[in-house]
């Protein structure tokens, strides 16, 4: 057991060195594994939703068959049983992975921004929840409360299961699960995903940007309360996880007005508490690098999907740890030799001086996101090649 804990501590330090822009003993490898674990094991999403032990075995295998130094989560990354118990939601699990059903999130009208700004929690609780979830749409207050309590029991089971699985993976395999229990969208993403949908928020950016920006700022304090309620103090092995997916669709000036102020405020306050922040920068962020250069040094690890990592490190490497690497398309369709050659070039160019973590360019969600033999060949090569 001590060997596993020693391995755990080595991996934690390796990632910490990279995030704090020091050169670690070798390039850390991060396991961006989500529902790809299902196909790798040979299980279905519905099967693991019904069987917590199977879920653990599925994800433990996918996370520990490869020499990862950290991973996002030890199981399914959305509390789907909770969502279904509420009688609503935008997630569909009738496939091999979790899919978002689009066009179902325009629940707030533009004229209601003032209500959201005045009291975000009250507005979402008293106005949005009854519109969205069937359990609040009929019956007495007592009946609604009973149904909500039942749904919450699924949520608490989900959280407890993730905590147990994270600890088991630590003790049994020495692998850090960096999810500290805080998985957030930033205010602009929350408004898009759960209140206005894509078309709605795009209209708002043009027609009422001031209201949108004010609403984003109003949501920062509730998000901070949630963050510090879960992560009371900084630890080296647990991070805040942020998933961003609106900015890449808007121009820099729009980003600066409606998204950046609340985003920066949240990151600055969290980093000032000593917490590390893992951010998934979806799509391409090159047009926004000048803003990201303002992030606090040594607090953020940024996973970039479509950016040229060499450009990203040149522009941002003085304050952000750059993470990414092989395209999922190459991990599935290319030869092992080509994958290794790409990885070698990335390490040669990005590893010197530290501040680089190797990972796929996207979260592995479906079986076509990676061939196991390619992933294994690349990760084992990196362990040997990048060691100092």
C-alpha positions as CSV (number, residue, x, y, z in Angstrom):
1,X,0.0,0.0,0.0
2,X,2.9,2.4,0.8
3,X,4.2,1.8,-2.7
4,X,0.9,3.0,-4.2
5,X,0.8,6.1,-2.0
6,X,4.4,6.8,-2.9
7,X,3.4,6.5,-6.6
8,X,0.4,8.8,-5.9
9,X,2.6,11.4,-4.3
10,X,5.1,11.3,-7.2
11,X,2.3,11.8,-9.7
12,X,0.8,14.7,-7.7
13,X,4.2,16.4,-7.5
14,X,4.8,15.9,-11.2
15,X,1.6,17.6,-12.1
16,X,2.1,20.3,-9.5
17,X,5.6,21.1,-10.9
18,X,4.1,21.5,-14.4
19,X,1.2,23.7,-13.3
20,X,3.6,25.9,-11.4
21,X,5.7,26.2,-14.5
22,X,8.7,24.2,-13.2
23,X,10.2,21.3,-15.2
24,X,9.2,18.0,-13.7
25,X,11.1,14.7,-13.7
26,X,9.3,13.9,-16.9
27,X,6.4,15.2,-18.9
28,X,3.1,14.4,-17.0
29,X,0.4,12.5,-18.9
30,X,-3.2,13.4,-18.1
31,X,-6.0,10.9,-18.8
32,X,-8.9,12.8,-20.5
33,X,-11.1,9.7,-20.3
34,X,-14.8,9.9,-20.3
35,X,-17.3,7.5,-21.9
36,X,-14.5,6.0,-24.0
37,X,-14.0,3.8,-20.9
38,X,-17.3,2.1,-21.7
39,X,-16.2,0.8,-25.2
40,X,-12.8,0.0,-23.9
41,X,-14.2,-2.3,-21.2
42,X,-17.2,-3.6,-23.2
43,X,-20.0,-2.1,-21.1
44,X,-22.9,0.2,-21.9
45,X,-23.8,3.5,-20.3
46,X,-27.1,2.2,-19.0
47,X,-25.4,-0.8,-17.4
48,X,-23.0,1.3,-15.4
49,X,-25.8,3.7,-14.3
50,X,-27.5,0.7,-12.7
51,X,-24.3,-0.9,-11.2
52,X,-21.8,1.3,-9.2
53,X,-19.3,-1.5,-8.9
54,X,-19.3,-2.1,-12.6
55,X,-18.9,1.6,-13.2
56,X,-15.8,1.5,-10.9
57,X,-14.3,-1.5,-12.7
58,X,-15.0,0.1,-16.2
59,X,-13.3,3.4,-15.3
60,X,-10.5,1.9,-13.2
61,X,-9.4,-0.3,-16.1
62,X,-9.4,2.6,-18.6
63,X,-7.5,4.9,-16.2
64,X,-4.9,2.5,-15.0
65,X,-4.0,0.4,-18.1
66,X,-2.1,3.4,-19.2
67,X,0.6,5.4,-17.3
68,X,-1.5,8.4,-16.6
69,X,-0.4,10.8,-13.9
70,X,-3.9,12.2,-13.3
71,X,-7.4,11.9,-14.6
72,X,-10.7,13.9,-14.7
73,X,-13.1,11.6,-12.9
74,X,-13.4,8.0,-11.8
75,X,-16.8,7.4,-13.4
76,X,-19.7,8.8,-15.4
77,X,-19.2,12.6,-15.4
78,X,-22.9,13.7,-15.3
79,X,-25.4,12.7,-12.5
80,X,-27.9,11.3,-15.0
81,X,-30.0,9.4,-12.5
82,X,-30.5,12.7,-10.7
83,X,-31.5,14.5,-13.8
84,X,-33.9,11.8,-14.9
85,X,-35.5,11.8,-11.4
86,X,-36.2,15.5,-11.8
87,X,-38.2,14.8,-14.9
88,X,-36.2,17.0,-17.2
89,X,-32.8,17.9,-18.5
90,X,-30.9,18.3,-21.7
91,X,-29.0,15.0,-21.6
92,X,-29.8,11.9,-23.6
93,X,-28.2,8.6,-22.6
94,X,-29.9,6.4,-25.2
95,X,-26.5,6.1,-27.0
96,X,-23.1,4.8,-26.2
97,X,-22.2,8.1,-24.6
98,X,-23.9,11.2,-23.1
99,X,-25.4,13.5,-25.7
100,X,-26.9,17.0,-25.3
101,X,-30.3,17.4,-26.8
102,X,-30.1,20.9,-28.4
103,X,-33.0,23.4,-28.6
104,X,-34.4,22.6,-25.1
105,X,-32.7,25.2,-23.0
106,X,-34.3,28.5,-23.9
107,X,-36.2,28.6,-20.7
108,X,-35.7,32.3,-19.8
109,X,-37.1,35.2,-21.7
110,X,-34.9,38.2,-22.4
111,X,-37.1,40.5,-20.3
112,X,-36.3,38.3,-17.3
113,X,-32.7,39.3,-17.1
114,X,-33.5,41.8,-14.3
115,X,-35.0,39.0,-12.2
116,X,-31.9,36.9,-12.7
117,X,-29.6,39.8,-11.8
118,X,-31.6,40.7,-8.7
119,X,-31.4,37.3,-7.1
120,X,-30.0,34.4,-9.2
121,X,-30.8,31.7,-6.8
122,X,-34.4,32.8,-6.2
123,X,-35.0,33.2,-9.9
124,X,-33.7,29.8,-10.8
125,X,-35.4,28.1,-7.9
126,X,-38.8,29.8,-8.2
127,X,-39.1,30.4,-12.0
128,X,-36.8,28.2,-14.0
129,X,-37.0,24.9,-12.1
130,X,-40.9,24.8,-12.4
131,X,-40.6,25.4,-16.1
132,X,-37.9,22.8,-16.7
133,X,-38.7,19.9,-14.3
134,X,-41.9,17.9,-14.3
135,X,-41.8,17.1,-10.6
136,X,-42.5,20.8,-9.8
137,X,-45.4,21.2,-12.3
138,X,-48.2,19.4,-10.5
139,X,-49.3,18.3,-7.1
140,X,-49.3,19.8,-3.6
141,X,-46.2,21.5,-2.0
142,X,-45.7,18.3,0.0
143,X,-45.8,16.1,-3.0
144,X,-43.3,18.3,-4.9
145,X,-41.0,18.3,-1.9
146,X,-41.2,14.6,-1.7
147,X,-40.3,14.1,-5.3
148,X,-37.4,16.6,-5.0
149,X,-36.1,14.8,-2.0
150,X,-36.1,11.6,-3.9
151,X,-34.2,13.2,-6.8
152,X,-31.7,14.6,-4.4
153,X,-31.1,11.2,-3.0
154,X,-29.8,10.2,-6.4
155,X,-27.5,13.2,-6.5
156,X,-26.0,12.5,-3.1
157,X,-25.5,8.8,-4.1
158,X,-23.7,10.1,-7.3
159,X,-21.4,12.4,-5.3
160,X,-20.7,9.7,-2.7
161,X,-19.9,7.2,-5.4
162,X,-17.4,9.4,-7.1
163,X,-15.7,10.2,-3.8
164,X,-15.5,6.5,-2.9
165,X,-14.2,5.6,-6.4
166,X,-11.6,8.3,-6.3
167,X,-10.3,7.1,-3.0
168,X,-10.2,3.5,-4.2
169,X,-8.2,4.4,-7.3
170,X,-5.8,6.3,-5.1
171,X,-5.3,3.4,-2.7
172,X,-5.4,0.6,-5.2
173,X,-3.5,2.2,-8.1
174,X,-1.8,5.3,-6.9
175,X,-3.6,7.5,-9.4
176,X,-4.8,11.0,-8.6
177,X,-8.3,12.0,-9.7
178,X,-8.0,15.7,-9.7
179,X,-11.7,16.4,-9.6
180,X,-12.2,18.1,-6.2
181,X,-15.9,18.1,-6.4
182,X,-16.2,21.4,-8.2
183,X,-17.1,21.0,-11.9
184,X,-18.4,24.3,-13.2
185,X,-19.4,26.2,-16.3
186,X,-18.6,29.9,-16.1
187,X,-21.6,32.3,-15.9
188,X,-21.8,32.9,-19.7
189,X,-21.8,29.2,-20.3
190,X,-24.5,28.6,-17.6
191,X,-26.8,31.2,-19.2
192,X,-26.3,29.7,-22.6
193,X,-26.7,26.0,-21.6
194,X,-29.5,26.2,-19.1
195,X,-31.4,29.5,-19.6
196,X,-31.1,30.9,-23.2
197,X,-29.7,28.2,-25.4
198,X,-27.3,29.0,-28.3
199,X,-29.6,31.0,-30.5
200,X,-30.9,33.0,-27.5
201,X,-27.6,34.0,-26.1
202,X,-26.3,35.0,-29.5
203,X,-29.3,37.4,-29.9
204,X,-28.6,38.7,-26.4
205,X,-24.9,39.4,-27.2
206,X,-26.2,41.7,-30.0
207,X,-29.3,43.2,-28.5
208,X,-28.7,43.4,-24.7
209,X,-25.0,42.8,-24.0
210,X,-25.1,45.0,-20.9
211,X,-27.8,42.9,-19.3
212,X,-26.0,39.7,-20.2
213,X,-22.7,41.0,-18.7
214,X,-24.5,42.1,-15.5
215,X,-26.2,38.7,-15.2
216,X,-22.8,37.0,-15.6
217,X,-21.4,39.1,-12.8
218,X,-24.4,38.3,-10.6
219,X,-23.7,34.6,-10.9
220,X,-20.1,34.8,-9.8
221,X,-20.8,35.0,-6.0
222,X,-23.1,31.9,-6.0
223,X,-20.4,30.0,-8.0
224,X,-17.8,31.1,-5.5
225,X,-20.0,30.0,-2.6
226,X,-20.3,26.5,-4.2
227,X,-16.5,26.3,-4.9
228,X,-15.4,27.2,-1.4
229,X,-18.2,25.2,0.2
230,X,-16.6,22.1,-1.4
231,X,-12.9,22.9,-1.5
232,X,-12.4,24.6,1.9
233,X,-8.6,24.8,1.5
234,X,-6.1,24.1,-1.2
235,X,-4.6,20.6,-1.7
236,X,-2.1,19.6,-4.3
237,X,-4.2,16.7,-5.6
238,X,-7.6,18.4,-6.1
239,X,-8.4,21.1,-8.6
240,X,-11.4,23.2,-9.6
241,X,-12.5,22.0,-13.1
242,X,-14.0,24.5,-15.5
243,X,-15.5,23.7,-18.9
244,X,-15.8,26.6,-21.4
245,X,-17.7,26.5,-24.7
246,X,-19.2,29.9,-25.5
247,X,-16.1,32.2,-26.1
248,X,-14.8,30.3,-29.1
249,X,-18.0,31.3,-31.0
250,X,-17.8,35.0,-30.3
251,X,-15.5,37.9,-31.3
252,X,-12.8,39.2,-29.0
253,X,-14.7,42.5,-28.3
254,X,-17.9,40.6,-27.5
255,X,-15.9,38.3,-25.2
256,X,-14.4,41.3,-23.5
257,X,-17.8,42.8,-22.7
258,X,-20.1,40.0,-21.8
259,X,-17.9,37.0,-20.7
260,X,-14.4,38.1,-19.6
261,X,-15.2,40.2,-16.5
262,X,-17.1,37.5,-14.6
263,X,-14.7,34.8,-15.8
264,X,-11.6,36.7,-14.7
265,X,-13.2,37.7,-11.4
266,X,-13.9,34.0,-10.6
267,X,-10.4,32.8,-11.6
268,X,-8.6,35.6,-9.7
269,X,-10.5,35.0,-6.5
270,X,-10.1,31.2,-6.6
271,X,-6.4,31.4,-7.5
272,X,-5.9,33.9,-4.6
273,X,-7.1,31.1,-2.2
274,X,-4.3,28.9,-3.5
275,X,-6.6,26.5,-5.5
276,X,-5.4,25.1,-8.8
277,X,-7.8,25.5,-11.8
278,X,-8.1,23.0,-14.6
279,X,-9.8,24.6,-17.7
280,X,-10.9,22.9,-20.9
281,X,-10.6,25.5,-23.6
282,X,-12.9,23.9,-26.3
283,X,-12.3,24.6,-30.0
284,X,-9.8,27.4,-30.8
285,X,-8.9,30.3,-28.5
286,X,-6.1,32.0,-30.4
287,X,-8.2,35.2,-30.9
288,X,-8.4,35.5,-27.1
289,X,-4.9,34.9,-25.9
290,X,-4.3,38.5,-24.9
291,X,-7.0,38.1,-22.2
292,X,-5.7,34.8,-20.9
293,X,-2.2,36.4,-20.5
294,X,-3.8,38.2,-17.4
295,X,-4.4,34.9,-15.5
296,X,-2.4,34.5,-12.3
297,X,0.9,32.7,-12.8
298,X,1.2,29.1,-11.8
299,X,-2.5,28.5,-11.0
300,X,-4.1,27.3,-14.2
301,X,-3.6,24.2,-16.4
302,X,-5.3,24.8,-19.7
303,X,-6.3,22.0,-22.1
304,X,-6.5,23.3,-25.6
305,X,-8.4,21.4,-28.3
306,X,-7.8,22.9,-31.7
307,X,-5.0,25.5,-30.9
308,X,-1.5,25.1,-32.2
309,X,0.1,24.2,-28.9
310,X,3.4,25.7,-29.9
311,X,1.7,29.1,-30.5
312,X,-0.2,28.6,-27.2
313,X,2.9,28.0,-25.2
314,X,4.7,30.9,-26.8
315,X,1.8,33.3,-26.0
316,X,0.7,31.9,-22.6
317,X,3.5,29.8,-21.2
318,X,4.7,32.5,-18.8
319,X,1.5,32.1,-16.7
320,X,-0.5,29.0,-17.8
321,X,0.5,25.4,-18.0
322,X,-0.3,24.2,-21.5
323,X,-1.9,20.8,-21.9
324,X,-2.9,18.8,-24.9
325,X,-1.2,16.9,-27.7
326,X,-2.4,14.2,-30.0
327,X,-5.6,14.6,-32.0
328,X,-8.2,12.0,-31.3
329,X,-8.4,11.4,-35.0
330,X,-4.7,10.4,-35.0
331,X,-5.1,8.3,-31.9
332,X,-7.8,6.2,-33.8
333,X,-6.8,6.3,-37.4
334,X,-3.0,6.8,-37.5
335,X,-0.3,4.2,-37.0
336,X,1.5,3.7,-33.7
337,X,4.6,4.9,-35.4
338,X,3.0,8.2,-36.6
339,X,1.5,8.8,-33.2
340,X,4.8,8.4,-31.5
341,X,6.5,10.6,-34.0
342,X,3.9,13.4,-33.3
343,X,4.4,13.0,-29.6
344,X,8.1,13.2,-29.9
345,X,7.9,16.5,-31.8
346,X,5.6,18.0,-29.2
347,X,7.8,16.9,-26.3
348,X,10.9,18.3,-28.1
349,X,9.3,21.6,-28.6
350,X,7.1,22.1,-25.5
351,X,8.7,20.2,-22.6
352,X,11.9,22.2,-22.1
353,X,11.5,24.6,-19.2
354,X,8.3,22.9,-17.9
355,X,4.7,24.1,-18.0
356,X,3.5,21.3,-20.4
357,X,1.3,18.3,-19.7
358,X,0.6,15.7,-22.4
359,X,-3.0,14.6,-23.1
360,X,-5.3,14.0,-26.1
361,X,-6.6,17.1,-27.7
362,X,-10.2,16.3,-26.6
363,X,-11.9,14.3,-23.9
364,X,-12.2,10.6,-25.0
365,X,-15.9,10.1,-25.3
366,X,-16.6,7.4,-27.9
367,X,-14.7,4.3,-29.2
368,X,-13.6,6.3,-32.3
369,X,-11.6,8.7,-30.2
370,X,-8.7,6.4,-29.6
371,X,-7.4,3.0,-30.3
372,X,-6.1,1.5,-27.1
373,X,-2.9,0.2,-28.7
374,X,-2.1,3.7,-30.0
375,X,-2.8,5.3,-26.6
376,X,-0.6,2.7,-24.9
377,X,2.2,3.0,-27.3
378,X,2.3,6.8,-27.1
379,X,2.0,7.1,-23.3
380,X,4.7,4.4,-22.7
381,X,7.0,6.2,-25.2
382,X,6.5,9.5,-23.3
383,X,7.4,7.9,-20.0
384,X,10.7,6.7,-21.4
385,X,11.5,9.6,-23.7
386,X,10.8,12.6,-21.6
387,X,12.4,11.4,-18.3
388,X,15.3,13.7,-17.2
